[in-house]
């Protein structure tokens, strides 16, 4: 794409993202009001949020996205879900898993108009990476969320990769899985780093965005391991999946 077309396409994407979000947020609030009395886990609201992302991606002509391995997900199970993190596009792509979970996401996202407000409605879990106290609170909130029967989605790299290559994994997600005796569900994402560069405005045309759900790792398979060992094992599985065609 030449520069002028990229600027036009990028402007279209960001306007579309914000316009669709502005239209859909009031419906999100209505869904919350109507379902909260009987849906304490907010499963219906989360499913609506998955639809929100689906609509945004469906009318974006620049990306073709393929999600595989949804059959690996047991909807009756509660997982610690972990994914590599390549760009801001990862979040909207991972909603296409169409399964119930609560995000762990950086606190600043919760202040973003419409999208962040919807994250608050869904009771996703906020984290300030610069604050030790916030990290401890996140672990407490995530453990409570698991006990309530919600899977938790975490990016164990902690921040987006600058070049698309997978970074070392932090151990918080794996402490969480050990302490709560929950299985780990790895997800590998490829191609989003080219779609939106970290910190960039310009959108790139990319027909090769892939999200692959890998086989769950049962608690009994890592119960005797240290969190760092588990982190590296899961990282290698995701790395290998990213390298496959």
N, C-alpha and C positions, 0 to 999 in steps of 0.2 A: 504494500500500500504506500502511495506517495504521501508526503507530509500533509498536504491540504486535505486529502481524503481521510487520513488518520484523525486529523483534528475534527472534521465534521462527524466522523463515526464515533469518536470519543465523546463529543458534545451530545450526540444523540443518546449514547448509552447512559451518561450521567443524568441527563434530563429525564429519560425514560425511567431510570431507577427511582429517582425522587418523585416523579409524577405518579407512577404506579403505587409507590409507598404511601403518598399522601392520600390517594383514593382508597387504598385498602386498609389503612390504619383505623378509620372510624368503624369499619366492619369488624376489625379485630377486637376493638373495644366492646362492640355489641356482642360478639361471640363470647368474650370473657364474662360479661354481665349475665348472659343467658345460661352459661354452662358451669360457672364456678360453683353454684350450690350443690351440684351432684358430681362434678368432675374435679376433685381436689388436686389431682396430678396435672390438670390442664392439658390432657391428651388431645382433646378436640381443638383447643387453641393452637397447640403445636402443629397438628395436622393442617390447620388452616395456614399456618406460617410456612409449611412446606409448599402448599399451593401458591402462596404469595411468591416464593422463590421460583417456582415452576413457571408462573406467568412472566416474571421478569426475564428469565432465561429463554422462554419460548419466543418472545418477540424481539430478542436480540439476534439479528441475522449473522453476526460475525463468528459465533462460536457453535461448534457441534460437540455435544457432550454425551459421553457414554458411561453409564454406571453398570458395573457387573458385580455379581456375588451377593445380591440382596437375599438370595436363598440361604446364605450363611447365617442370617439373623433369625434368632428365635424370638418372636415377639413377646413370649412369656418370660424371657430371661432379663435380668438386670445386669448390664455390662459397664465396665470402664472402657469407653471407646477412645481410641487414640489414632491420630492421623498426622502425617507430615504436613507442613504448612509452607506453601509457596507464595501465596498472594491473598489479597482481600477477596478474591473470587472464590476461595476455598469454602467460605461460609455458605454462600448461596448454593454452591454446587453440592455440598454435603447434605443440605436439606432434601435433595433428590433421593436420599436413601429411603425416605418415606417411613421412617421408624421413629419411635418416641425416645427422646433424650433431652437433657438439659445441657446447654453450653456452659463451659467455663471460658469467659471472654474478658478482654481488657476493659477496665472501668470506663474509659473514655467513649467506647462504643455505645454505652447505655444512654449517653446524652445526645446522640445523633437523632435529629428529628425523625419521627415516624418509625424508622427501623429500630433505633435504640429504645424508644418508648414501648414498642412491641416486645422487645427483649425483656424489659421490666415487667410487662404484663405476664409474660411466660414464666417469670421467676427463674430466669437463667442466672448464672452465678458470676458475679463480677470479681475482677482481680486487678490490683495495682501492683505490677511487677517490681516496682521500686520500694515497696513497703513490706517489711517482714511481717508486720501485724496483719496486713491484708492477705498475705500468703497463708498464714495460720487460719484466718477466718475462712478463706476459701476451702481449705482442707476440712474444716468443721462443717461448712455448708454442704460440701460435696458428699461427705459421709452421711449426713442427714438425708440428703436427696436420694442417695442409694438405698438407704433404709426405708424410705417412703415408696420404693419400687420404681424409681426413675433411673434409667441409664444416664451416664455423665460423659460428655464429649470433651476431650482435652487435646490441645496441641502440645505435645511434650517438648518440642524444640523451644517453646516459650515465645518465639517471635518468628516472623516470616523470613524465609531464606532469601538472601540477596541475589543468588545466582541459580536457584532452582535445585541445587544440590542439598541433600538431606544433612542437617546439622546434628550434633550430639543431642541426645535426649536427656532432659532433666528427669529426676526420679519421683517427683510428686505424684504423678498418675499411678505409679507402680507401688508406692507406699499405700496409696488409697486402695488399690486392688488387694494387696496383701492384708491390710488391716481389716477390710470389710469382706474378705473371702469371696471376691467377685471375679468372674472370668473377664479376660481382656479381649476386646474385639478390635483388631487393627484394620485401618483403612489406608490405602495408598492412593495418593493423588499425583497426577502428572499433567503438565501442560498449562496450568494456571499461571505459572511464573512468566510465561511468554504472553499470556492474555492481558495481564495487568502487572507491570513492573512495580516492585516495592517503592512506595512513595511517589508514584507517577500518576499523571492525569491521562496520558495517552493509552488508548485501548488498541491492542493488536488483534488482527484477524487470526484465529487459531482453530483449526478443525480437529485437533487431537487432544482435547481435554478428556481425561479418563479418571474415574474414581472406581477403585476395586476394593470390595469388602473381602478381607482375607478370612481364613478359618479361625474361629474363636480359640482362645487358649484357656483351657480349663484351670481353675484355681489349683487343683491337685498337681498340675504340671509345673507349677512354679512356687509352690508353697514353701519349699526348702531353700529357695534362692534369695539372694540379696537384691534389693531394688535396683542397684546398678547393673547387676547381671541380667535382670529381667528387661531393663531399659535397653541394653545393648542387643539382647536377643530379639526383641520386638522391632528395634530399629533395623536390624539386618533383614528381617522378614519383609518389612516395608520397602527397604532399599532394593531387595531382589525383585519385588513385585513391580517397582517403578521402572526397572531396567528391562522388563519383558515387553514384547510388542503387544 
